[in-house]
Amino acid sequence: MKKISLALALGLSLSAAPLLAQTPPPATGAAAVQAGSYKLDANHTQVIWSVDHLGFSKLYGMVGSMSGTLQIDPANLSAAKVEVDIPLSGLTVTSPAFAKHLASADFFETEKFPTARFVSRTVEVKGEEATITGDLTLKGVTRPVVLNAKFYGAGVNAMNKARTVGFSATGTLKRSEFGVGYAAPAVSDDVQLKVTAAFEAPAS
């Protein structure tokens, strides 16, 4: 019995070895950020939003499939620039019926306004955190939005060899200011945002 168990354990260990070898090393610190132009990694960037739903629950949704660019120079971080296009077809929610309602004129009216867009205007840096003020265009309305961003990691992606830099961020917006105020304030006007973003430079 012991021999069988040992053989099984050894077999599992050997089968896992290739997977472990492919595991990317830990990201390095801010010193690894190189100046240049980066492209948003659509597969590993998401915005999670939440609202209070009638006082009964906190409701979440997620937006993905985004595209965009980051211009950054570690020697002049306040000049960093980010632009992101957000296809509202990439919105993920709890059910097809809810998704259909969000796509209607009550909310995003996605047939007429299929894409939202964020463009940074100013970046105030303090250590590895930054306050990013930019313009969000949603449903044809452009309003300022402030994101509190934090450096997450940088280095060379072991899987595709691309130089990568990542950030997390939080923010709040009032949906009524963008013409998406249906059912407010029963469903909270304030929308909480959590962002995780990765940007890649071409492999060298």
N, C-alpha and C positions, 0 to 999 in steps of 0.2 A: 504493500500500500504506500509505504514511504517512497519507494522507487517511482511509482506512478505519479505521486504528488510532486516529486522533485523534477521528473521529466516534464510534467505539465507546466510547472512554474518556469522551468528553463525555456520551454517552447514559447510561453507567453512573453517572457523577457526578450527573447530574440526577435519575435514578431513585432514588438513595440519599438525596437531599436531604430528602424528606419524613420518612424514617426518622430521619435525624440531628436534624431539628427536633423530633421527638417524644421524643428521648432525655432522660431526667430530668437536671437539673443535679446536681452532686455534693452529697451531704448536708452540712449544716453541723454545727458543733460543739455541745457540750453546752449552750452558751448559748441555743441555739434550742429547747430543751425547754421547753414551757409546762405549767403546772400544770393538772391535770384528770384526767378519766377517759378511758381509751383502751381500745379493743376489739382483741383479738388478730386479726392478719391471717392467716387460716388458709392463704392461698395462699403465704405467704412465711415460714412458721414451721415448723421441723422439729427433731426430736431424732434424732440418729444415735447408735446404741449399738454397742458392740463387745465381744466376748469372745474369749479364747484357746480355740480348738477342738482339743482333744486334743494340743496341742503342735505341730500341723502347720500351722495357719494362724490368722490373725486374722479372725474372722467379723464382718461388719457387718450391721446392719438399720436401718430408719428408720421413724419414726412421724410421721404428718402428720394433716391434717384436724382440727386441734385448735380449741378455742374457749376464750375466757377474757377477763380484764380486767386492766388495770393502773391503779392509782391512784398518781399521782406529783406531787410538788411540789418543784421545784428548790431552794426555800428550806428544805426539810425532807426531804431524801432518805431519812433513816433511817426515816421514817414511810411509805415507799412500800409498796405492797401488790400482790401479783400472785396471781391464781387462774387455774388452767388445767385444763380437762377434756380428757382424752386418750382418744379412742375407740380401742380396740385393733383395731377393724376397719380402722383406718388404718395398720396395721403392714405394711411392705413388706420382703420378704426375697427370698432367691435363687430359690425355686421354690414352686409351689402345694403340693407335698407337705410341705415344711418349714413353710409357713404353716399348714397343717392340723394339724401336730404341735404347733406353738406355741399354737394355739387350744384344744388338748385339755387334760384335767385334769393332764397331766404338767407343763404350764407355766401359761398364763394362764387357762385354763378360761373362755374369753370368753363362752360362752353364759350362764353364771351371773354373770360379772363383766365386763361389756362395756366398762367405762370406768375408767380410772385418773384420779387427781386430785392436783394439787399446789397447796398453799396456803402462801404465805410467812408466816413468823412474825416474823423479825427481819431487818434489813438493816443491815450495817455498811459504811459507805462510806469509801473512801480514794481521793481524786482521781476518776478516771473508772472506777475498779474498785470492786466491792462483793462482800461475802460474804453470800449469801442463804441463810438457814436456814429450811427449811419442812417441812411434813408431806406425804409422798407416800403416798397410799392406793392399793394395788395388790392385787388378788385378796382384797379384804376386810381387808387388814392395813395399818395406818398406822404408818409409821416416819419418823424425821427424816432428811432429806437436805440436804447442803450443796452449794450451787452457787457457783462462783467466776465472777462475772459481770463483763463489761467493756462499757462504753458503745461503741456502734458508729457511730451517726449519728442526726441529727434534722433535720427541716425539713418543707417542704411537698412532698408527692408531686406531681410535675408531671403525672402521668397521671390521677389522680383528685381532686387538689386537697386531699386529706386531710392534716392534720398527722400526721406519723409519727415514731416513735422506735424505734430498733433496738438490740438487745443481742446479744452472744454469751456463752456460758457453758460451763463444763466441770464435771464432777462424777463421783463414783464411788458405786455402791451395791452391797451384797451381795444378790444375788437370793434366796439361801436365807432371808434374813430376811423375805421376802414370800411364802414358800411356793412359790417357783419355783426350787427347788434341784435339779431333775432333772439327773443326770449330773455334778454337782459332786463333786469338784474336777477331774475329767478335762476337763470344760468349765468354764472358770474361774468361780468364784463371784463374783468382782469383775466388775462391768459398768462399762465406761467410757462416759461420756456426753458428747456435744458438742451444744450447743444453739445455734440461731440463731433469734431471735425478733423480730418486728416488731409494733408496736401502732399503731393508728390512732385519731385523734379525728375526729368528724364534720367535714366540710368547712364552713368558716365562710362 
